[in-house]
Amino acid sequence: MEISKDRSTLIRNALTQALQPLTLTINDESYLHAGHSGAQGGGHFSIQIISAAFEGKTHVQRHQLIYNALGDLLKTEIHAISINAKTPNEQ
């Protein structure tokens, strides 16, 4: 589980630096996928994020901002990610 904690910290740091979220919840759901062939080489995460950076952005644009912020983590530390991205007004 130590690796998961490190991955969550890496994700949190990248998203916080890029998007300055008001709230950010990261759930490691890797245990739900243990044993399936795609579960190797990265974790499965669910992210709930509220940031003013999403104002005026479409659903796709919000996800693109997150993917850009995560950068190489998507290649090495993250196998799958579920995203719920909202603006402060959408809480």
C-alpha positions, -999 to 999 in steps of 0.1 A, spaced: 0 0 0 30 23 4 32 27 -34 -4 38 -36 1 64 -10 31 77 -30 11 77 -62 -18 96 -45 7 122 -32 22 126 -67 -12 131 -81 -22 156 -54 10 176 -58 6 178 -96 -30 188 -95 -26 213 -67 3 230 -84 -14 233 -118 -51 240 -108 -50 253 -72 -82 234 -63 -105 245 -35 -111 208 -28 -94 177 -40 -103 141 -31 -82 113 -45 -94 77 -40 -71 48 -48 -94 21 -62 -66 -2 -74 -78 -29 -50 -110 -32 -71 -89 -42 -101 -64 -65 -86 -57 -95 -108 -70 -81 -140 -44 -80 -168 -44 -43 -171 -38 -37 -134 0 -39 -139 21 -8 -140 -1 18 -125 -30 24 -102 -67 31 -106 -79 64 -92 -110 84 -87 -107 121 -85 -131 147 -73 -118 183 -78 -133 217 -75 -113 246 -91 -119 280 -105 -96 269 -133 -126 251 -148 -148 282 -152 -160 285 -187 -145 252 -197 -164 223 -212 -163 188 -197 -136 177 -222 -115 209 -216 -116 203 -179 -103 167 -184 -76 180 -207 -64 204 -180 -62 175 -156 -44 152 -181 -19 180 -188 -13 186 -151 -7 149 -146 17 146 -175 41 117 -173 22 102 -143 -4 90 -168 24 69 -184 40 55 -152 18 58 -121 -18 59 -134 -34 31 -153 -70 44 -151 -86 75 -138 -122 86 -131 -127 124 -129 -154 146 -114 -143 182 -121 -165 211 -111 -163 249 -106 -169 264 -72 -204 275 -84 -212 239 -93 -207 225 -59 
